[in-house]
Amino acid sequence: MDKLRQMESFVSVATRGSLTAAAQAEGVAPAIMGRRLDALEERLGVKLLVRTTRRISLTHEGSAFLEDCQRLLTDVANAEASVSAGGVKASGHLRITAPAGFGRRHVAPLVPRFRELHADVTISLNLSDRVVDIAGEGYDCAVRVGDMPDSSLVSVRMADNRRLCVATPEFLKRHGTPGHPQDLTRFDCLVLSSDASQTRGWAFRVPRNAQGRQKESVLTGAVSDQDEGHEVMHLRPSGPMDCSDGQVLHNWCLAGYGIAWRSTWEVEEEIAEGRLVAVLEAFAAPPNGIYAVFPQRKHLPLRVRLWVDFLKHHYGQPGFWQTRR
């Protein structure tokens, strides 16, 4: 308790810039505040504040310690509120970002439902297909789909994401069905334009040949080892139309203009309804993931932890991906 009281007094003095003002706020004599600060510095063995008759300023160590103390005291306050209120109580402003298409379908509808549970939290949702610098731009959390590159960010895998080749039954009736990924050279494929993401192309899991490697196709950009019997091949199909917007490709596919390579979160409902048919399923690449990503922090705000848990709970529900539009 003495340690916590000392930290509270240190934060009060540091943020108010005055020993007297901090003492008045706590209803104690300035001498008591001074003794608490002296005891804290003696216990830590460092100088946190430079005190003169005119002003109080933080040392370098004091500035770093202030940030940690503020986070710790916030966590303590949240923990006490969760007990006294009979349930978890978070507050503050939550800034989140997600890819545009995925965010419209599977993030935006959950925001109002999260606020119904945590009315003291306000939320800003950014939908963008660019990779947002969440630490540099002040975001608390990002939802990202696909392989996660190594970075200083912390990621939590919330669900699997598979990619499938799909087309309408009418398109396949008119043009036939590919039996192997390299058959895609004979079909109209709906692909992202070169200035968009997905630069490695469409991924397929194919058997190795007798020499231990799959022969490189004119379409392939890379071949990577997967296991002893199979490997992942990346193909770059072509077609008469491409677009930088995945939703447009999805709409073109539903209209019967070609074969598209789409995520299961986008097409599972249409597949279940028979509006789209999955092809080349035997060659589907292993799934990547849907992640919640946030900056490295010693003390993650309660509102962020609750938001990540909330998403993970809903994304893990049977049938969730078939019922979202």
N, C-alpha and C positions, 0 to 999 in steps of 0.2 A: 504493500500500500504506500509506503514511504517513497519507493522508486516511482510509482505512478504519479504521486502528488508532486514530486520534484519535476517530472517531465511536463506535467500540466502547467506548473508555474513557469518553467523555462519557455514553453510555447507562448504562454500569455505575455511574458515580458518581451520576447523576441518579436511577436507580431504587433504589440502595442508600442514598442520602442521606448518604454518608460517603466521603471520599477514602481513608481508611485501609481501610475494608471493601472498597472496589473494588480497591485495591492488593493486598490479601490474596487476593482471589478470582483475580486475574491472576498472582499470584506475583511482583510487582515492588515496588519501594520506593514509598512515597507521593510522594516527590519526582518520580519519573518520571511518575506519573499527573498531577501538577500541571503539569509541563512540557508534556505532551500537550494538556491543556486550555488552557493559555496559548497554545500554538501554534495551536490550532483557533480560539480567539476572535480572535487577531491576524489570521489568514487571512480570517476572515469579516467582521471589522470590527465585531462586535457583542459585547455581554456576554451570555453564556448562563447563567452561574451567579453567585450572590452567595455568597461564601465567608466565613464568620466562624470564630472558634475553636470555636464551639458547634454550628453547623449549616450546611448547604448548601441553598440554595433556588434554584429556577429563576426566571429573568426571563420576561417575556412572550414574548420571542423564543426563549428557551430551551425553553419549553413547546411552542411550535409546531415547533421544530427536532427536539425529542425524538421526536415522533410520526412525523415523516418519516424520521428515522434508524432507528427501530424497524422501519418497513415495509421500508426499503431493506436492512437487515441480514437480515430474514426472507427477502426475495427472494434475496439472495446465498446464504444457507444452503440454500434450496430448490434453487437452481441447482447448487450443489456436490453436494448429495445426489443430484440426478438423474444427474449424471455418475458419481459414485463408486459408485452402486448399479446402474449399467448401465441405468437407465431413469428415468422421471419418478417422483418420490416426493413426495407431498403429505401434509400432516398438519393437525391441528386440527379444530375443530368447524364444520360447514357447516349453516347454517340457511336453509331454502328454503321457499317458499310457492307455491301454485298454486290455480286454481279447482277446486272440489270434484269436479265431474263429469269434467273433463279430467284432473285430477290422479289420480283413482282409476284411470283407464284408461291414461294415457300418461306419467305421472311416477312414481307409486308402484312399478310393476313394474321400473323402471330403477334405483331406488335401491340394492337389493341387488347388482345387477350392477356398479354403479359402485364399491361398497365391496369387491367381489371384486378389483378392479383397484388399489384404494387403501385398503389395510387400516388405515392409520394415520389415516384420516379418519372421524370420527363425524358422523352426520347427523340433523337434526330436520326433519321434513316437516310443514308446516301446510297443510291443505286448507280453503279458505274461499272463498265467493262474494263476500265483501266485498272492496273494494280496500284491501289491506293497505298501511299506511305502512311500507315496508320499512326506510327509514333511521331513522325514529322508533322502530320496534319492534325494531330490531336484527337484521333479516334480511340475509343476504348476497346473495340472489338470489330473484327472483320469475319464474314463468312466467305470461305473460298472453296472452289470446286476444282479437283485435279491433283496432280502430284505436287507435293510441297517441297520447294527448294530449301537447301540449308540456309538458315538465317538466324538472326538474333531473336526472332519472334517465338513465342510459345504457341503450340498448336494442339488442339484437342480434336481427335477424329470422332465425328458424330454419326456418320453413316457411310455406307459404301456407295460408290458411283460407278455404274457400268455404262459402257458405250456400245450401241448396237447399230447395225445397218438396217434401215427400215425403208419401206416403200408401200404404196397402196396396192390392194389386191388387183385393181384395174391395170396399174402400170405393169405389174408382174405378168398379168395375163397377156398383155400386148407385147411385152419385150422378153419374157422369159425370166428365169431366176438364176443368179450367179451361183456356181458351185464351189468356187475358190476365190480368194481375194483378188488374184491376178486377172480373173474374168471381168473385173470392174472396168477394164479398158474398153469393153464393148458396150457399156451402159452410160446413159446420162447420169452424172453424179452432181449433187448439189453441195458445193464446197464453200468454205469461208474464203473470202478474198485474201490476197497475199499480204495486205496490210493489217489483217486481223490476227488474232491469236491462233493456236493450234498449228504452229509453224512446222511441227514434225510430221503432220499428216494424220491419217487414220491408222490406228494400231490394231494388229491382228496377232493371234497366237497360232503359229504354224509349226508343223513337224520339221525336224532337221532332215536333210537328205542323207544319203548313204555316206557322204564325205564329212558329215558332221556339221555342215552349214547349209542354210537355205540359199539357193542361188539368188543373187541380187537381181531384182526386176528393174526395168526402166522406170518404174514408178516409185521405187523405194528410196527413202532418204537415209534410213539407218536400220540396222539389225542388231538387237541386243540379246544376250543370253538370258534365258528364263529358267530352264531346268535341263536335265540331261537329254530329254527327248524332244523338247520344244524350245522355241525362241519367239521373241516378239519382233514382228516386222512392221515398219511404218511405211505406208503407201501414200502417195499424193495423187489421187484420182483427178480427173478433169471432167468438165461438162460445159454445156453452152451457156450456163448462167452461174454466177457466183455472187456472194453478198457478204458484207462485213457484219451483218446482223443475224444472229442465230435464229431469232424468232421468224424472220423472213424466210430463211431456209426451211424451217419447220412448216410454215404455211405453204410454201411451194411444194413440199413433199406431200402434204395432205391433199393438195390440188392435183397430184398425180404427175408432176413434172420430172421426177427422177428419184434416185436413191440418195438418202441422207444418212449421215453418221451422227446420231444424237444420243444424249444421255437418257438413261432410263427414267430419271425424274421428270423428263419432258414428254416421253412418249408411252409410258406404261399404260396410262388410261386409254389411249387410242388403240394400243395393241389389244388390251382386254376387250374393247368394244368391237374389234375387227376392222377398224378404220385404217390401221396400219399393220403390216406384217414384218416381223423380224427375219432377216436373211443372214446367211453366213454365221449363224449362232455357234456352230462348231468351232469357229475360228475367233470367237470373241476374246479380246484381251482380258487379262485379270483386272479386277476393278481397282480404280484409285479411290480417293476419299472425298468426303465433304467435311470441311474443318471449320472450327472456330479458332481464330487467331488473335492474339493480343500481345502487347509489348511485355518484355521481361519486367516483372515487378515483384518486390518482396511481399507486398501486401496488396493483393488484388481487391478492388472495391467490391463490396457485397453485391451491388447491383449488377456488376459484370458476371460474378460467379453465378448468380441466380439466373441471369439471361442465358448463359451457356448451358446450365442444367436444364432450363426450360426448353431450349432448342433440342438438346440431345434426347429428352424425354419424348417430345412429339415426333422427332424424326425416327425414333425407334419403334413407334406404334405400328402394328400390322395394318396395312391398307392406307397409311398416310399418303403415300405417293400416288395412289390411284384416285384420290378424292380431292386433289387440289387443282384449281384452275387459275 
